[in-house]
Amino acid sequence: MAKDTRNMSVRLSDEDFSFICEFVYQSTGIVLNDSKREMVYRRLTRIIRERKLNAFSDYCQLLRTQGDEEKDYFINAITTNLTSFFREQHHFDYLADEELPNLMANKRAEANGKKRLRIWSSASSTGEEPYSIAITALESMRSVLSAWDVKILATDIDSNVLATGKTGVYEYRRIENIEEDFKQKYFKRGCGQNENNVRVNKELSNLITFKQLNLLHEWPMAGPFDVIFCRNVIIYFDKPTQQELFTRYYDLLAPGGLLMLGHSENLGAYQQHFDNVGRTIFRKPL
Ligand SMILES: C[S@@+](CC[C@H](N)C(=O)[O-])C[C@H]1O[C@@H](n2cnc3c(N)ncnc32)[C@H](O)[C@@H]1O
């Protein structure tokens, strides 16, 4: 019979931990090791309480036998979604000061008469990254926007964070440190019960499409992308997975396109295929 596990401590055996690590690796590419055991324990304890299970082994069995819904729920619980508006500001400065002026000066119009800009935020978490990209694009391109077809694709494996991104509602404190002018232009403060929240405006959300995508699976997009943000996600993967992803990012970038990595990430052996043009900013050669 299921017990109330609220006040009991449940042991995570080596066998169950190994199963969880392998399951997460196969499903997401995320490598868990002993240093993550405590984190796994905390997050799994929450789930087994919710499921009113007695032991981690019962949950492992559930993962083995249940369908995608339980698997998605589990993956959402395991992913680390830390992000913020204008995180690693230097990437947005590079877009505003170098890349967008360069594209505005040199891009040719497509057959439909518009110039095309495509940016992919490939581990977008709750959306702060793609919205920061959208603000940067609007600030740089406003005067020429009618001549452009601008689209930002935001993808993540985690369906919960995507739902937040799609809604575009954030606690006010999350935008506290961004420029005052951006707060006024792009966010609307809630009232009454919602006064601690802000909602992104339509101008931003119209530029972005949020979609669930596991980076390990097939990518349905044709590209090419002018800029790809792949920040603070490959750090969770092993080297072979990273190198495979770099090849795929490279193939999806336009010649001259940019790949942005997170502050503690690098291209490793794949560096030879790109030019390093700034701090964790890499350009596919023309
Ligand atoms: C730490 S957040 C980074 C968010 C944002 N890029 C930034 O730098 O602020 C890492 C994100 O990667 C996502 N992620 C992890 N494994 C993934 C996979 N296999 N495919 C797609 N997204 C994944 C997680 O769900 C999480 O939202």
PDBQT file of the ligand as one rigid body, heavy atoms in Angstrom, charges set to zero:
ROOT
HETATM    1  C1  LIG A 301      20.388  26.549 -18.132  1.00  0.00    +0.000 C 
HETATM    2  S1  LIG A 301      19.112  26.640 -19.334  1.00  0.00    +0.000 S 
HETATM    3  C2  LIG A 301      19.813  27.802 -20.488  1.00  0.00    +0.000 C 
HETATM    4  C3  LIG A 301      18.798  28.852 -20.920  1.00  0.00    +0.000 C 
HETATM    5  C4  LIG A 301      19.361  29.934 -21.834  1.00  0.00    +0.000 C 
HETATM    6  N1  LIG A 301      19.909  29.384 -23.036  1.00  0.00    +0.000 N 
HETATM    7  C5  LIG A 301      20.389  30.766 -21.118  1.00  0.00    +0.000 C 
HETATM    8  O1  LIG A 301      21.579  30.634 -21.400  1.00  0.00    +0.000 OA
HETATM    9  O2  LIG A 301      20.007  31.572 -20.251  1.00  0.00    +0.000 OA
HETATM   10  C6  LIG A 301      19.330  25.078 -20.185  1.00  0.00    +0.000 C 
HETATM   11  C7  LIG A 301      18.098  24.659 -20.976  1.00  0.00    +0.000 C 
HETATM   12  O3  LIG A 301      18.465  23.573 -21.816  1.00  0.00    +0.000 OA
HETATM   13  C8  LIG A 301      17.334  22.718 -21.926  1.00  0.00    +0.000 C 
HETATM   14  N2  LIG A 301      17.764  21.393 -22.401  1.00  0.00    +0.000 N 
HETATM   15  C9  LIG A 301      18.450  20.430 -21.736  1.00  0.00    +0.000 A 
HETATM   16  N3  LIG A 301      18.615  19.340 -22.494  1.00  0.00    +0.000 NA
HETATM   17  C10 LIG A 301      18.037  19.618 -23.688  1.00  0.00    +0.000 A 
HETATM   18  C11 LIG A 301      17.877  18.878 -24.904  1.00  0.00    +0.000 A 
HETATM   19  N4  LIG A 301      18.344  17.633 -25.048  1.00  0.00    +0.000 N 
HETATM   20  N5  LIG A 301      17.218  19.477 -25.925  1.00  0.00    +0.000 NA
HETATM   21  C12 LIG A 301      16.733  20.733 -25.805  1.00  0.00    +0.000 A 
HETATM   22  N6  LIG A 301      16.838  21.476 -24.680  1.00  0.00    +0.000 NA
HETATM   23  C13 LIG A 301      17.492  20.921 -23.628  1.00  0.00    +0.000 A 
HETATM   24  C14 LIG A 301      16.748  22.723 -20.531  1.00  0.00    +0.000 C 
HETATM   25  O4  LIG A 301      15.391  22.324 -20.521  1.00  0.00    +0.000 OA
HETATM   26  C15 LIG A 301      16.957  24.167 -20.092  1.00  0.00    +0.000 C 
HETATM   27  O5  LIG A 301      15.806  24.952 -20.280  1.00  0.00    +0.000 OA
ENDROOT
TORSDOF 0
